[in-house]
Amino acid sequence: MRDMICEMKNEAIRTGIFVGSFNPFTVGHDSIVRRALPLFDRLVIGVVGDQVHKPDMPSAEERVKVIAELYQDEPAIEVKPYYGLAVDFARAENAHFIVKGVRSVKEFEYEREQADINRSLSGIDTILLYAEQQYSSISSSMVRELQHFGVDVSAFLPKRK
C-alpha cells in the first residue's frame, strides 16, 4: 500500500470538478457523477455557495451535506461549497477539467459558450456529458415545482447505494 501511495505522489492526480447549485441534486446529476468518475482519480462536486439567491434554496451547507451522504463510501469524490467563478474553484482544487451535463441543444449552446470563456480565462477544458435518455427531462427546477404542488418527487432524487 505504501508503495502505491508513493507512486501516486509521483504521478499527477487527474482531478475534475462538477459544479452547480444542485437545488436539489437529482438522479440526472448522479448519473453525470457516476459516468464522470472513471475519467478521474478525484472528482470534486462544487456546490454553489450562498451568494446565489434563489427562492427557497437551502443553504450551501445543507446541499453539501445531502450530496456528501450519497457518496460517503466513494473515496474519489469530495463535496465542497464554492464561491465565485467555477474556474477559480477549479484552480483551487488543482482540477484539469470542468464536467458539465447537457440535456438539450439549448443547454449545449450555453455550455459551449461557457466552456470557451472558461478556457480563455484559465486554460481549463470542459467535458460535456450528455444526459442519459431517461433523465433528459429531469431538472432541479421541475423537481422544485412538483414539490411545490405536493407531488412525491422521490423517483427524481438519488438514493444512497
C-alpha positions as a Markdown table, in Angstrom:
| # | Residue | x | y | z |
|---|---|---|---|---|
| 1 | Met | 0.0 | 0.0 | 0.0 |
| 2 | Arg | 2.8 | 2.4 | 0.9 |
| 3 | Asp | 4.5 | 1.8 | -2.5 |
| 4 | Met | 1.2 | 2.6 | -4.2 |
| 5 | Ile | 0.8 | 5.9 | -2.3 |
| 6 | Cys | 4.4 | 6.9 | -3.1 |
| 7 | Glu | 3.9 | 6.0 | -6.7 |
| 8 | Met | 0.7 | 8.1 | -6.8 |
| 9 | Lys | 2.5 | 11.1 | -5.3 |
| 10 | Asn | 5.0 | 11.0 | -8.2 |
| 11 | Glu | 2.2 | 11.0 | -10.8 |
| 12 | Ala | -0.2 | 13.8 | -11.4 |
| 13 | Ile | -3.6 | 13.2 | -9.9 |
| 14 | Arg | -6.3 | 13.7 | -12.5 |
| 15 | Thr | -8.9 | 15.9 | -10.9 |
| 16 | Gly | -12.2 | 17.1 | -12.3 |
| 17 | Ile | -14.9 | 19.3 | -10.9 |
| 18 | Phe | -18.6 | 19.1 | -11.3 |
| 19 | Val | -20.3 | 22.3 | -10.3 |
| 20 | Gly | -23.9 | 23.5 | -9.9 |
| 21 | Ser | -26.4 | 24.8 | -7.4 |
| 22 | Phe | -27.9 | 21.3 | -7.1 |
| 23 | Asn | -31.2 | 22.6 | -5.7 |
| 24 | Pro | -32.0 | 19.7 | -5.4 |
| 25 | Phe | -29.4 | 17.2 | -6.6 |
| 26 | Thr | -31.3 | 14.9 | -8.9 |
| 27 | Val | -30.9 | 11.4 | -10.4 |
| 28 | Gly | -29.6 | 13.2 | -13.6 |
| 29 | His | -26.8 | 14.8 | -11.6 |
| 30 | Asp | -26.0 | 11.5 | -10.0 |
| 31 | Ser | -25.8 | 9.9 | -13.5 |
| 32 | Ile | -23.3 | 12.5 | -14.6 |
| 33 | Val | -21.2 | 12.0 | -11.5 |
| 34 | Arg | -21.1 | 8.2 | -11.8 |
| 35 | Arg | -20.3 | 8.4 | -15.5 |
| 36 | Ala | -17.5 | 11.0 | -15.0 |
| 37 | Leu | -15.9 | 9.2 | -12.0 |
| 38 | Pro | -13.9 | 6.7 | -14.1 |
| 39 | Leu | -12.3 | 9.6 | -16.0 |
| 40 | Phe | -10.6 | 11.0 | -12.9 |
| 41 | Asp | -8.6 | 10.0 | -9.8 |
| 42 | Arg | -10.5 | 12.6 | -7.9 |
| 43 | Leu | -13.9 | 14.3 | -8.6 |
| 44 | Val | -14.9 | 17.3 | -6.6 |
| 45 | Ile | -18.6 | 18.2 | -6.6 |
| 46 | Gly | -18.7 | 22.0 | -6.2 |
| 47 | Val | -21.9 | 23.3 | -4.7 |
| 48 | Val | -22.6 | 27.0 | -5.5 |
| 49 | Gly | -22.3 | 28.9 | -2.2 |
| 50 | Asp | -24.9 | 31.1 | -0.6 |
| 51 | Gln | -24.1 | 34.1 | -2.8 |
| 52 | Val | -26.7 | 32.9 | -5.2 |
| 53 | His | -30.1 | 33.9 | -4.1 |
| 54 | Lys | -32.9 | 31.7 | -5.4 |
| 55 | Pro | -36.3 | 31.3 | -3.7 |
| 56 | Asp | -36.4 | 28.6 | -1.0 |
| 57 | Met | -32.9 | 27.4 | -1.7 |
| 58 | Pro | -31.4 | 25.5 | 1.2 |
| 59 | Ser | -28.0 | 26.7 | 2.4 |
| 60 | Ala | -24.8 | 25.6 | 0.7 |
| 61 | Glu | -24.0 | 23.6 | 3.9 |
| 62 | Glu | -27.3 | 21.7 | 3.7 |
| 63 | Arg | -26.9 | 20.9 | 0.0 |
| 64 | Val | -23.3 | 19.8 | 0.5 |
| 65 | Lys | -24.4 | 17.5 | 3.4 |
| 66 | Val | -27.1 | 15.8 | 1.3 |
| 67 | Ile | -24.7 | 15.2 | -1.6 |
| 68 | Ala | -21.8 | 14.1 | 0.6 |
| 69 | Glu | -24.0 | 11.5 | 2.3 |
| 70 | Leu | -24.8 | 10.0 | -1.2 |
| 71 | Tyr | -21.1 | 9.4 | -1.9 |
| 72 | Gln | -19.7 | 8.8 | 1.6 |
| 73 | Asp | -18.5 | 5.4 | 0.5 |
| 74 | Glu | -16.7 | 6.7 | -2.6 |
| 75 | Pro | -13.2 | 7.9 | -1.6 |
| 76 | Ala | -12.6 | 9.6 | -5.0 |
| 77 | Ile | -15.5 | 12.0 | -4.6 |
| 78 | Glu | -15.4 | 15.1 | -2.4 |
| 79 | Val | -18.2 | 17.6 | -2.0 |
| 80 | Lys | -17.4 | 21.3 | -1.2 |
| 81 | Pro | -19.1 | 24.6 | -1.4 |
| 82 | Tyr | -17.5 | 27.2 | -3.7 |
| 83 | Tyr | -17.9 | 30.9 | -4.1 |
| 84 | Gly | -17.1 | 32.9 | -7.2 |
| 85 | Leu | -16.1 | 31.6 | -10.6 |
| 86 | Ala | -16.0 | 27.9 | -11.4 |
| 87 | Val | -12.5 | 28.3 | -13.0 |
| 88 | Asp | -11.3 | 29.8 | -9.7 |
| 89 | Phe | -12.7 | 26.8 | -7.8 |
| 90 | Ala | -11.1 | 24.5 | -10.4 |
| 91 | Arg | -7.7 | 26.2 | -9.9 |
| 92 | Ala | -8.0 | 26.0 | -6.1 |
| 93 | Glu | -8.7 | 22.2 | -6.4 |
| 94 | Asn | -5.9 | 21.7 | -9.0 |
| 95 | Ala | -8.6 | 20.4 | -11.4 |
| 96 | His | -7.8 | 19.8 | -15.0 |
| 97 | Phe | -11.3 | 19.7 | -16.2 |
| 98 | Ile | -14.8 | 21.0 | -15.5 |
| 99 | Val | -17.5 | 18.4 | -16.0 |
| 100 | Lys | -21.0 | 19.5 | -17.2 |
| 101 | Gly | -24.1 | 17.7 | -18.1 |
| 102 | Val | -26.3 | 18.7 | -21.0 |
| 103 | Arg | -29.9 | 17.6 | -21.8 |
| 104 | Ser | -30.7 | 19.6 | -24.9 |
| 105 | Val | -29.3 | 21.6 | -27.8 |
| 106 | Lys | -30.2 | 24.8 | -25.9 |
| 107 | Glu | -28.1 | 23.7 | -22.9 |
| 108 | Phe | -25.3 | 22.5 | -25.3 |
| 109 | Glu | -25.0 | 26.0 | -26.8 |
| 110 | Tyr | -25.0 | 27.7 | -23.4 |
| 111 | Glu | -22.4 | 25.2 | -22.0 |
| 112 | Arg | -20.2 | 25.5 | -25.2 |
| 113 | Glu | -20.1 | 29.3 | -24.7 |
| 114 | Gln | -19.2 | 28.9 | -21.0 |
| 115 | Ala | -16.5 | 26.4 | -21.9 |
| 116 | Asp | -15.0 | 28.8 | -24.4 |
| 117 | Ile | -14.9 | 31.6 | -21.8 |
| 118 | Asn | -13.6 | 29.3 | -19.1 |
| 119 | Arg | -10.8 | 28.0 | -21.4 |
| 120 | Ser | -9.8 | 31.5 | -22.4 |
| 121 | Leu | -9.7 | 32.7 | -18.7 |
| 122 | Ser | -7.9 | 29.7 | -17.3 |
| 123 | Gly | -6.8 | 27.1 | -19.9 |
| 124 | Ile | -9.1 | 24.6 | -18.2 |
| 125 | Asp | -11.2 | 22.5 | -20.5 |
| 126 | Thr | -14.8 | 21.4 | -20.1 |
| 127 | Ile | -16.1 | 17.9 | -20.7 |
| 128 | Leu | -19.7 | 17.7 | -21.7 |
| 129 | Leu | -21.6 | 14.6 | -20.9 |
| 130 | Tyr | -25.0 | 14.1 | -22.5 |
| 131 | Ala | -27.9 | 13.2 | -20.2 |
| 132 | Glu | -29.0 | 9.6 | -20.4 |
| 133 | Gln | -32.3 | 9.4 | -22.2 |
| 134 | Gln | -34.3 | 8.5 | -19.1 |
| 135 | Tyr | -33.0 | 11.6 | -17.4 |
| 136 | Ser | -33.2 | 14.2 | -20.2 |
| 137 | Ser | -36.4 | 15.8 | -18.9 |
| 138 | Ile | -35.4 | 15.9 | -15.3 |
| 139 | Ser | -34.3 | 19.3 | -13.9 |
| 140 | Ser | -33.9 | 20.7 | -10.5 |
| 141 | Ser | -36.5 | 23.4 | -11.5 |
| 142 | Met | -39.0 | 20.7 | -12.5 |
| 143 | Val | -38.5 | 18.8 | -9.2 |
| 144 | Arg | -38.9 | 22.0 | -7.2 |
| 145 | Glu | -42.1 | 22.9 | -9.0 |
| 146 | Leu | -43.6 | 19.4 | -8.4 |
| 147 | Gln | -42.6 | 19.6 | -4.7 |
| 148 | His | -44.4 | 23.0 | -4.5 |
| 149 | Phe | -47.6 | 21.2 | -5.6 |
| 150 | Gly | -47.2 | 18.4 | -3.2 |
| 151 | Val | -46.1 | 15.7 | -5.7 |
| 152 | Asp | -43.9 | 12.9 | -4.4 |
| 153 | Val | -40.5 | 13.5 | -6.2 |
| 154 | Ser | -38.6 | 10.6 | -4.7 |
| 155 | Ala | -38.2 | 9.0 | -8.1 |
| 156 | Phe | -36.2 | 12.0 | -9.3 |
| 157 | Leu | -33.8 | 12.1 | -6.3 |
| 158 | Pro | -30.9 | 9.6 | -5.9 |
| 159 | Lys | -30.9 | 7.1 | -3.2 |
| 160 | Arg | -27.7 | 6.1 | -1.3 |
| 161 | Lys | -26.4 | 2.9 | -2.8 |
